[in-house]
Amino acid sequence: MEKQPTIYILASGYNGTLYIGVTSHLIQRVWQHKQDLVEGFTKRYGVHFLVYYEMHEEVLAAIQRKKQLKKWNRQWKINLIEKMNPAWKDLWPDLV
């Protein structure tokens, strides 16, 4: 997978704690989260499962989408995840 602006949602497990991030290299960034190389929220709360992602053509579009999703209520985020990934499967193995 080449570099492409992407927003992603990580979860601690089914219907668990959520984290929304943006990156230009999804594989590298999710790997960093999984290895606890990223200090902060995901490391502290064990949020390591990639449950949703969206690729965008431009960085600014991805950043705007991240800001939009962070303002959503939890149920809207859950609905978004379950539309793409109803079982909350870790999508990481599909990327690598």
URLINWO-V786649 format. One record per backbone hydrogen bond with DSSP energy under -0.5 kcal/mol. NH is the residue of the N-H (numbers start at 1). CO is the residue of the C=O. E is the energy in kcal/mol with one decimal. If there is no record, write none. Layout:
nh = {NH | NH}
co = {CO | CO}
e = {E | E}
This chain:
nh = {4 | 6 | 7 | 8 | 9 | 10 | 11 | 12 | 16 | 19 | 21 | 23 | 29 | 30 | 31 | 32 | 33 | 34 | 35 | 36 | 37 | 38 | 39 | 44 | 45 | 46 | 46 | 47 | 48 | 48 | 49 | 50 | 51 | 51 | 52 | 54 | 56 | 62 | 63 | 64 | 65 | 66 | 67 | 68 | 69 | 70 | 71 | 71 | 72 | 72 | 77 | 78 | 79 | 80 | 81 | 82 | 83 | 84 | 84 | 85 | 88 | 91 | 91 | 93 | 94 | 95 | 95 | 96}
co = {24 | 23 | 54 | 21 | 52 | 19 | 49 | 17 | 13 | 10 | 8 | 6 | 25 | 26 | 27 | 28 | 29 | 30 | 31 | 33 | 32 | 32 | 37 | 40 | 41 | 42 | 43 | 42 | 11 | 46 | 11 | 48 | 9 | 49 | 9 | 7 | 5 | 58 | 59 | 60 | 61 | 62 | 63 | 64 | 65 | 66 | 67 | 68 | 68 | 69 | 73 | 74 | 75 | 76 | 77 | 78 | 79 | 80 | 81 | 81 | 85 | 50 | 89 | 90 | 91 | 91 | 92 | 92}
e = {-1.9 | -2.9 | -2.4 | -2.5 | -2.8 | -2.6 | -2.4 | -1.6 | -2.3 | -2.2 | -2.5 | -2.4 | -2.4 | -2.8 | -2.2 | -2.1 | -2.0 | -2.8 | -2.0 | -1.7 | -2.8 | -0.7 | -0.7 | -2.8 | -2.4 | -0.6 | -0.6 | -2.0 | -0.8 | -1.0 | -2.5 | -0.6 | -2.4 | -0.8 | -1.3 | -2.4 | -3.4 | -1.8 | -2.6 | -2.4 | -2.3 | -2.4 | -2.3 | -2.2 | -2.8 | -2.3 | -0.9 | -0.8 | -0.7 | -0.9 | -1.6 | -2.5 | -2.7 | -2.1 | -2.5 | -2.9 | -1.5 | -1.2 | -0.5 | -3.5 | -2.0 | -3.5 | -0.6 | -0.5 | -0.9 | -0.8 | -1.6 | -1.4}
